Structures are given as structure tokens and as C-alpha cells.
Amino acid sequence: MAEYKKDLWKGSFNYQGQMFELYKYAYSRKHSKWLFMKQLTEEAGISLTAMQTYFSDPTKDNHYIERITKRGKERVNNAEMHDV
């Protein structure tokens, strides 16, 4: 089944020298960042609050989020992009 309502977002994160490149479907950049934070907490084994604090400092250049597909522009199969 194809996803039409959410955009595909790519997040690149540098957490204490370890690089993470993640993909998520989300409604907005803010929504995608929250989903990325949630996934990173599971992978790094720390709390969501600690992860959000780490990436909320505007003086640090430790993450980048970009939209890969825009709603309605490109049809992407969920089965192909699941757990990317």
C-alpha cells in the first residue's frame, strides 16, 4: 500500500561522534525530528529527554533533516521503505 499523506524525510545525526542516517514518513520537519529522536533513543539506549536536549542546542551543527519526497509528487511503496 502506498503512502500519500506523509512526506519521506531523511535525518543525519551525529550523536557523540557516532553517525546515524535515518528515514521516516512524517507530516512536517518537526514531526520527523520527533520520530528520529524516538528511534535514536532506542538505538543509543538513553532517554528521549536527554536526546532532545542534546540536539536542541542551536550552536551545535550535529544534525540535518531534509525532505526526500513531497506529498503527491512521488509514490513510494511502504514495504520497500520500511525499516530503512
N, C-alpha and C positions, 0 to 999 in steps of 0.2 A: 504494500500500500504506500502510495506517495504522500509526502508531507507538503502541504501548500501554505499553511498559516504561519509557520515559523521560518526564519532565515537560518542558514547554516553559518556558524561563527567559528573562527579559529583563534585560539588563545595560546600565546607563547609566554611562558612564565619561567623566571629564574628564581628559584627558591633556595637560598643559601648555597649558591653555586651549582645546583642541580637544575638542568633544563627540562621543562615539560612542554610538550606541544599537544594540545587537546582540541577536539572538535565537538561542538554541541549545537543542537537546534534550540533557538530561543526567539522571543518576540522582540527583544531590544539588546543593545550593548550592555545595559545594566543587568538585565535578566541573564545574559550569557555569562557575565562576570560572576554572578552569584552561583550559577551552575558549575562554572570552572572551580570556584573556591570550594564548593562542596566536594567535588571529585578530588581535588588536591588534598583536602583534609584526610580523605580515606587513604590516599597513596602515601602521604607523609606521616600519617598517624598523629596529627595534632588537632586541636580544637578549631572549630570554624571561626571563633572569635580571634584566636591567635593568627590564623591565616589571613583573615580580613585586615587585621591590624598591620601585618607585615606588608601587604600590598596596597595599603591606603596612603602611605607616605608619598606626597607629591614630589618630593625632592629625589626620590629613587626612581631610576629607569629600569624597573625589574619585570615589567610585563607589557605585552602589546596584544590588543584584540582587534581583529578585522572581520568584516562580513565577507563570506565566500560566495553565497548565493542570496539573491533578493527574492522575496515572496513573488510567486507567479512568473518569475523570469526563467527559471530552470527547474525542471522536475528531477528530483533526486530520490532514489529508492531508499527507504529507511533500512531495509535489510542490508544494503550494501554499505551504509554509513554507520550502522550500529556498532558501538564499541571501537570506533576509530581512534 
